[in-house]
Amino acid sequence: MPIGGSATLLAARALGEKIRTIAAAMLEAHAADIELADGRAIVRGSPERGLSFGDLARAEEAAEGRERMVARLPLPVGPILA
């Protein structure tokens, strides 16, 4: 792995977990049941229950004037890299 490759991998994994956590809250599912593929977060076994990454980002940003979705989640999902 090239220098910095492991940091990239760790950042990608952290981002995936953050996406799963937000999607799980919005789709009323467990984060472990969220699959990420083709730019979408879907509930395992229910492909009709899903959101695009863009929809997730817009929903998070739309929380303007309110606590953002991340602030209401039960798990800490702060910045990807501290």
N, C-alpha and C positions, 0 to 999 in steps of 0.2 A: 504494500500500500504506500503511495507517495506520502511525503511529509505533509501533514495537515489533513490527510485522509481520514484518520480516526476522529478528528474534531468534527469533520463534515458529517461523518456517520452518526456521531453522538447528537449533533444538532438536528439531523433529519429524524432520528428516533424521538427526540424531545418534541419536535414539531408534530410528528404523527400522534403522539400521546395527547398533546394539547388539542389537536383537531378531534380526536376520538372523544375526549372529555366534553368538549363544547357540543359536538354532534349528539352525544348520548343525552345531554341535558335537553337539547332541543327536540330530539326524537323520542324522548321518554323511554330510553333503553339503557342497558348497562354498557359502559365503555368497552368492556371485553367483547361485546356483541357487535361492535361497529367495525366494518371492513372499509378500507380505503383502496379505491381502484378507479382508474380512468377519471380522475379529477372529482370524484364523488365520495361521500361518506354514506354508507348504507347499512341498514340493520341486517345482520347475517340471517339468511333464510327468507327475507322480505325485501327483495330489490326495489319494490315500489315505495318503500319507506326509506328515503334517502334525500340528501341535499348536496348540491355542488359545493366545492370549496369556495367558490365565489359567493354563493348564497350564505354560507357560514360566516364569511368575512363581512359581508354587508349587514347581516343580522347583528353581529358583534359591534360594528361601527354605528348602527342605527340606534343603539342604546344611549344616544346622546341625551344628556340631561338626566339620565338614570344611571343606576349602577350597571356596569357592563355585565354580560353573561358570565364572564370569568369570575367576577367578584361574587356571584351568587352560587358558584359551584362548590361542592363539598370538599374537593381536593385542591391543594395549592397548585396552580398552573402558571404562575408568574412568568417572567421573561424566560425565553428559551435558554439563553446563556447568561449566567450571572457574573 
